[in-house]
């Protein structure tokens, strides 16, 4: 898979922006984009957010068409929450390796081994896995979700790093699936400490999908939205950022007078980067590719998403 195709030049970008505005009106469409998207995609989105914020927006939109710029499980969730709406992805190849690390069959087997456990699934999972789940969560609300369930035993899927982080703040027994985010799990403590030597006064902000030994170095640990808030509201000049590089767009937009030093140049999710404005225009022109979820699977999966959204209501 090609990581990045060339960004559009100024003239092309102006055309795509204008065409997107026309198509949005024609289709009564909304553009939802994750923080890891290319800058030119985020620039034209109606809403930019993390997995939880995007789920809320998908649930609450009055649009007839949702153009979802994220990875496949996110667009699936939008379809599950809006079965009567059309959900499009600019490029349906945008998958999530971590989501692929757990299957419905594997989860059913684990549930049989722990019949009294409540299944809490990170939203980075397929519809099939969500259908086997009691309640979903995101990195921004994982602990709140775990504490909201009655069971003292939790089956946690699929991210072992986020699971380890959350397990430190709860007395509940957590049975943790051994999945991980390829991008975040690459980062090593040595890379972070090398930057810390260069910028000794800079706080280290870390996403909990990173390895535990990296998370332990964080001055702030939290979701992408949490990292943005911390950097926006604190008074440091420099920040060492340990998460996917796409968040740079919003960090610099919200805090143009601050400097953001990413812990590794390899923290790029290639699956997020397959979308671009040209593909967005094509998707709204052709109304393809559409995301579909088997109705029976979707009905079961919706219960776990609704349960998550009820814990932190709008």
C-alpha atoms as one frame of an Amber mdcrd trajectory, in Angstrom:
protein
   0.000   0.000   0.000   1.349   3.431  -0.936   1.799   5.545   2.169   1.240
   8.958   0.666   0.348  10.252  -2.768   1.241  13.861  -3.505  -0.904  16.484
  -1.816  -3.030  18.547  -4.204  -1.624  21.853  -5.356  -3.418  25.063  -4.448
  -5.538  25.145  -7.606  -6.566  21.508  -7.248  -7.375  21.949  -3.561  -9.604
  24.944  -4.317 -11.476  22.910  -6.936 -11.985  19.947  -4.612 -13.164  22.166
  -1.765 -15.683  23.902  -4.012 -16.878  20.619  -5.490 -17.257  19.059  -2.051
 -19.408  21.958  -0.900 -21.663  21.522  -3.941 -21.947  17.777  -3.436 -22.648
  18.102   0.281 -25.652  20.295  -0.490 -26.877  17.991  -3.248 -26.581  14.869
  -1.093 -27.367  16.420   2.303 -24.032  14.972   3.419 -21.720  15.492   6.375
 -17.972  14.864   6.351 -16.563  13.224   9.484 -12.783  12.905   9.781 -10.448
  11.385  12.324  -7.534  13.371  13.754  -5.101  11.087  11.903  -6.297  12.119
   8.453  -4.121  14.108   6.049  -4.216  17.870   6.678  -6.140  18.586   3.467
  -8.853  16.108   4.544  -9.159  17.612   8.007  -9.347  21.081   6.439 -12.588
  20.248   4.608 -14.274  18.136   7.307 -17.424  19.278   9.092 -16.262  17.540
  12.249 -12.828  16.278  13.290 -12.577  13.978  16.270 -11.366  10.833  17.951
 -13.292   7.560  17.887 -15.663   8.589  20.665 -16.435  12.044  19.276 -17.001
  10.578  15.825 -19.410   8.018  17.268 -21.377  10.799  18.929 -21.495  12.839
  15.735 -22.566   9.835  13.680 -25.368   9.134  16.147 -26.638  12.712  16.232
 -26.342  13.909  12.624 -29.405  14.893  10.590 -27.548  14.325   7.327 -28.749
  11.682   4.870 -25.210  10.767   3.853 -22.135  10.354   6.071 -18.800  10.591
   4.281 -16.498   8.949   6.802 -12.791   9.641   6.617 -11.315   7.136   9.031
 -10.605   3.424   9.142 -13.159   0.761   8.328 -14.376  -0.085  11.845 -15.254
   3.597  12.396 -17.399   3.742   9.269 -18.990   0.438  10.297 -19.907   1.984
  13.649 -21.473   4.952  11.873 -23.579   2.561   9.784 -24.571   0.528  12.845
 -25.751   3.689  14.589 -27.508   4.935  11.422 -28.861   1.909   9.528 -31.127
   4.063   7.358 -28.387   6.468   6.289 -25.843   6.029   3.529 -22.297   5.747
   4.878 -19.479   6.248   2.398 -15.713   5.859   2.700 -13.394   7.557   0.222
 -11.249   4.390   0.108 -12.608   1.197   1.654  -9.084  -0.303   1.867  -8.584
   1.742   5.028  -8.549  -1.059   7.574  -7.145  -1.386  11.101  -4.584  -4.120
  11.854  -5.406  -3.983  15.568  -9.107  -4.544  14.869  -8.146  -7.567  12.761
  -6.279  -9.095  15.715  -9.517 -10.213  17.386 -12.320 -12.209  15.756 -15.833
 -13.046  16.795 -14.900 -16.731  16.996 -11.893 -16.025  19.202 -13.912 -13.828
  21.516 -16.702 -16.411  21.812 -14.124 -18.986  22.890 -12.723 -16.646  25.559
 -16.225 -15.846  26.807 -16.920 -19.569  27.233 -13.812 -19.825  29.429 -14.950
 -16.878  31.585 -18.770 -17.053  31.677 -19.110 -14.478  34.487 -17.016 -11.793
  32.793 -18.346  -8.680  31.108 -16.861  -8.030  27.679 -15.542  -4.500  27.187
 -14.320  -3.907  23.641 -12.311  -0.975  22.428 -14.193   0.521  19.479 -11.203
  -0.480  17.346 -12.996  -3.746  16.553 -15.135  -5.165  13.774 -18.927  -5.247
  13.836 -18.688  -9.015  14.349 -16.695  -8.497  17.557 -18.962  -5.686  18.759
 -21.883  -8.085  18.341 -20.211 -10.358  20.932 -19.519  -7.431  23.270 -21.454
  -6.110  26.266 -20.190  -2.537  26.049 -17.710  -0.643  23.899 -15.294   2.063
  24.974 -12.672   4.428  23.580  -9.379   5.591  25.050 -11.134   8.691  26.374
 -13.771   6.814  28.397 -12.310   3.318  28.979 -11.978   3.578  32.754 -15.411
   5.160  33.147 -16.937   2.350  31.090 -15.183  -0.380  33.097 -16.281   1.159
  36.380 -19.865   1.434  35.082 -20.391  -2.325  34.731 -21.410  -4.516  37.670
 -19.085  -7.439  37.027 -15.750  -7.625  38.836 -14.271  -9.598  35.956 -13.619
  -7.936  32.582 -12.699  -9.462  29.238 -10.840  -6.666  27.479 -10.244  -6.663
  23.706  -8.161  -6.062  21.698  -5.440  -3.564  22.756  -3.085  -4.956  25.403
  -1.369  -1.584  25.919  -4.533   0.372  26.638  -5.763  -2.584  28.688  -2.596
  -2.542  30.799  -2.897   1.210  31.333  -6.522   1.020  32.455  -5.881  -2.007
  34.677  -3.691   0.158  36.926  -6.711   2.267  37.911  -9.305  -0.398  38.649
  -9.630  -3.220  41.164 -11.482  -5.365  38.654  -9.819  -8.440  37.242  -8.970
  -7.827  33.594  -8.440 -10.625  31.090  -6.537  -8.793  28.388  -6.421  -9.778
  24.717  -2.937  -9.461  23.221  -3.627  -7.095  20.326  -1.919  -3.777  19.680
  -1.744  -0.758  17.394   1.123  -1.250  14.938   1.837   2.466  14.828   1.846
   3.244  18.549   3.519  -0.013  19.598   6.568   0.804  17.449   7.649   3.659
  19.697  10.448   2.899  22.161  11.428   4.657  25.409  14.850   5.377  23.928
  13.320   7.483  21.169  11.304   9.504  23.673  14.261   9.997  26.026  16.466
  11.148  23.153  14.030  13.969  22.463  13.711  14.705  26.174  17.455  15.319
  26.321  17.086  17.800  23.478  14.020  19.501  25.012  14.373  18.934  28.779
  11.588  21.357  29.714   9.046  19.896  27.295   6.289  17.720  28.806   5.829
  14.299  27.253   2.254  13.641  26.100   1.448  10.006  25.353  -1.433   8.027
  23.902  -2.143   4.901  26.008  -1.928   2.691  22.919   1.859   3.033  23.338
   3.863   0.397  25.192   3.673   0.528  29.007   7.326   1.565  29.286   6.615
   4.539  26.989   3.385   5.433  28.786   5.344   5.443  32.070   7.400   8.372
  30.733   4.348  10.520  30.070   3.683  13.752  31.896   0.202  13.488  30.420
  -1.418  10.265  29.185  -4.713  10.366  27.364  -6.782  10.108  24.213  -6.109
  12.259  21.184  -8.774  14.718  22.341  -7.204  14.745  25.791  -3.744  15.404
  24.355  -5.103  18.316  22.332  -6.791  19.795  25.393  -3.676  19.438  27.543
  -1.455  21.103  24.944  -3.998  23.852  24.290  -4.501  24.737  27.948  -0.992
  24.377  29.387   1.702  27.029  29.144   4.755  25.179  27.857   6.469  26.289
  24.662   7.610  22.833  23.540   5.885  19.434  23.703   7.108  15.921  22.997
   4.212  14.113  21.351   3.881  10.322  21.388   0.990   9.554  19.071   0.171
   9.377  15.353   1.543  12.328  13.393  -1.810  13.356  11.898  -2.691  15.117
  15.159  -0.069  17.748  14.288  -2.623  19.530  12.093  -4.975  20.276  14.974
  -2.200  20.864  17.509  -0.693  23.596  15.343  -4.085  25.007  14.426  -5.123
  25.353  18.070  -1.707  26.427  19.385   0.221  28.142  16.572   2.694  29.701
  19.010   3.857  26.335  20.394   6.311  23.728  19.095   5.396  20.058  18.787
   8.163  17.485  18.515   6.906  14.054  17.525   8.690  11.230  19.273   9.255
   9.278  16.063   8.954  10.024  12.367   7.599   6.496  11.927   4.386   7.113
  13.878   2.281   7.241  10.727  -0.796   5.069  10.191  -0.717   4.173   6.475
  -4.346   3.032   6.578  -5.536   6.473   7.673  -3.552   8.137   4.910  -5.183
   6.388   1.948  -8.005   8.941   1.937  -7.616  12.206   0.039  -9.853  15.001
  -1.218  -9.978  13.627  -4.758 -11.361  10.326  -3.462 -13.802  12.237  -1.249
 -15.203  14.040  -4.284 -15.439  10.792  -6.240 -17.256   9.058  -3.383 -19.945
  11.748  -3.226 -20.264  11.886  -6.999 -20.685   8.125  -7.408 -22.148   7.392
  -3.947 -19.590   4.597  -3.672 -18.096   2.760  -1.896 -20.919   2.286   0.598
 -20.386   0.605   3.951 -22.855  -2.160   4.726 -23.262  -4.289   7.848 -25.356
  -7.444   8.092 -28.594  -6.339   9.827 -28.524  -9.143  12.397 -24.892  -8.416
  13.300 -25.581  -4.678  13.334 -28.500  -5.040  15.748 -26.323  -6.901  18.245
 -23.378  -4.576  17.763 -25.558  -1.513  18.241 -26.373  -2.570  21.796 -22.701
  -2.397  22.782 -22.255   1.012  21.136 -25.452   2.394  22.669 -24.294   1.163
  26.077 -21.038   3.102  25.671 -22.780   6.267  24.552 -25.173   6.049  27.498
 -22.264   6.081  29.983 -21.151   9.475  28.715 -24.299  11.074  27.316 -24.195
  14.013  24.959
